[in-house]
Every structure is written in C-alpha cells, then in structure tokens.
Amino acid sequence: MLPHANADAMNLHLLEISTAISSGAHAILIVDGAGWHQTGSLLRVPDNITLLHLPPYSPELNPVENVWAFLRGNTLSNRVFDSYDAIVDACCDAWNWLAQQPQRITTIGTQS
C-alpha cells in the first residue's frame, strides 16, 4: 500500500512485477490513461515488461474496474473512518479478503 498514485509509485509497482516474471519471459501490462501510466521521462519500464495502453474513455475494457466496483459495493461502502490509517487498514483488509478468493476475482474480472 502506497500513500500516492504517481510515477514513483508506478515505478515501484513495475519493479515488483518485473521480479515476479520468470526468467526469459515477458509480461504485457494493460494500463489505462492515468497520468502515472504514461511513458514520459519519469516512468521506468523494465525490459521484461511492455505497457499496453487502453483507448481513452474505455473503462469497459479494463476488468479491474469491476474489481474496484465490487470492493466499493461490498466491503468499503457506507462507512465512516476515524483517520487516514483507518482508511488504509480497511482498504488493505478488503484487498486481502478478495485476494484469497481467486475464483471470485476471475468471475468479477470476466463480467462485461
């Protein structure tokens, strides 16, 4: 969990993905038009990753949008948080809860 979504955070994320890719393999990472997904001078994409940019204004092509909607609707909605740390904890708990249900993630990610 990182406190900001920016190029520095994306670089850390890309590095983490890069280390999980099997030797000799190559990953394609689908990204939307978020500013921190752009390949400007701040973004460092490892050699074993290629970014595939979705067309603008096409959330229906990005399956993770369904995951975020599911989490908002099932674990993170209608709550009041006492602090920033409480928000971070709730988000981590929700993500970890969902991550332990790969079949549910598959179902959510394949909905159209």
C-alpha positions as CSV (number, residue, x, y, z in Angstrom):
1,M,0.0,0.0,0.0
2,L,1.4,3.3,-1.0
3,P,0.2,6.8,0.0
4,H,0.2,8.2,-3.5
5,A,-0.6,7.2,-7.0
6,N,2.2,8.8,-9.1
7,A,5.2,7.9,-11.3
8,D,7.3,6.9,-8.3
9,A,4.7,4.5,-7.0
10,M,4.2,3.1,-10.5
11,N,7.9,2.6,-10.9
12,L,7.9,0.6,-7.6
13,H,4.9,-1.4,-8.9
14,L,6.6,-2.2,-12.2
15,L,9.8,-3.3,-10.4
16,E,7.8,-5.6,-8.2
17,I,6.0,-7.1,-11.2
18,S,9.3,-7.4,-13.1
19,T,10.9,-9.5,-10.3
20,A,8.0,-11.9,-10.4
21,I,8.3,-12.6,-14.1
22,S,10.0,-15.9,-15.0
23,S,13.5,-15.7,-16.5
24,G,13.2,-15.4,-20.2
25,A,9.5,-14.5,-20.1
26,H,7.9,-11.1,-21.0
27,A,4.8,-9.6,-19.5
28,I,2.3,-7.3,-21.1
29,L,0.7,-5.0,-18.6
30,I,-2.6,-3.4,-19.6
31,V,-2.9,0.2,-18.3
32,D,-5.4,3.0,-18.7
33,G,-4.8,6.6,-19.3
34,A,-3.9,7.6,-15.7
35,G,-1.1,10.1,-15.6
36,W,1.3,7.7,-13.8
37,H,0.8,5.1,-16.6
38,Q,2.3,7.4,-19.2
39,T,5.7,6.6,-20.5
40,G,7.2,10.1,-20.0
41,S,10.7,10.7,-18.6
42,L,9.6,9.8,-15.1
43,L,8.3,6.2,-15.8
44,R,10.9,3.5,-15.9
45,V,9.5,0.3,-17.6
46,P,11.7,-2.8,-17.1
47,D,12.9,-4.6,-20.2
48,N,10.8,-7.6,-19.4
49,I,7.5,-5.6,-19.4
50,T,5.6,-3.9,-22.2
51,L,2.8,-1.5,-21.4
52,L,-0.4,-1.9,-23.5
53,H,-2.4,1.3,-23.2
54,L,-6.2,1.1,-23.4
55,P,-8.0,3.6,-25.6
56,P,-9.2,6.8,-23.7
57,Y,-12.6,6.6,-22.0
58,S,-13.0,2.8,-22.2
59,P,-13.4,1.5,-18.6
60,E,-15.4,-1.4,-20.0
61,L,-12.1,-2.7,-21.5
62,N,-10.4,-2.7,-18.1
63,P,-11.6,-5.6,-16.0
64,V,-10.0,-4.2,-12.8
65,E,-12.7,-1.5,-12.9
66,N,-15.2,-4.3,-12.0
67,V,-12.9,-5.3,-9.1
68,W,-12.9,-1.8,-7.7
69,A,-16.7,-1.5,-8.1
70,F,-17.1,-4.9,-6.2
71,L,-14.9,-3.8,-3.4
72,R,-16.6,-0.4,-3.1
73,G,-20.0,-2.1,-3.1
74,N,-19.2,-5.0,-0.7
75,T,-16.6,-4.0,1.8
76,L,-15.8,-0.3,1.6
77,S,-19.1,1.5,1.2
78,N,-21.4,3.1,3.9
79,R,-18.5,3.5,6.4
80,V,-17.1,6.4,8.3
81,F,-13.4,6.3,9.1
82,D,-11.7,8.0,12.1
83,S,-8.4,8.5,10.4
84,Y,-6.2,8.1,7.3
85,D,-4.7,5.0,8.9
86,A,-8.2,3.5,9.3
87,I,-8.9,4.0,5.6
88,V,-5.6,2.4,4.7
89,D,-6.3,-0.5,7.0
90,A,-9.8,-1.0,5.6
91,C,-8.5,-1.0,2.1
92,C,-5.8,-3.5,2.9
93,D,-8.3,-5.7,4.7
94,A,-10.7,-5.6,1.7
95,W,-7.9,-6.3,-0.8
96,N,-6.5,-9.2,1.2
97,W,-10.0,-10.6,1.7
98,L,-10.6,-10.6,-2.0
99,A,-7.1,-11.8,-2.9
100,Q,-7.9,-15.0,-1.0
101,Q,-10.8,-15.7,-3.4
102,P,-9.2,-16.3,-6.9
103,Q,-12.4,-17.8,-8.3
104,R,-14.4,-14.7,-7.3
105,I,-11.7,-12.4,-8.9
106,T,-12.0,-14.4,-12.1
107,T,-15.8,-14.1,-12.1
108,I,-15.7,-10.4,-11.4
109,G,-12.9,-9.8,-14.0
110,T,-14.7,-11.6,-16.8
111,Q,-18.0,-9.7,-16.4
112,S,-18.9,-7.5,-19.2
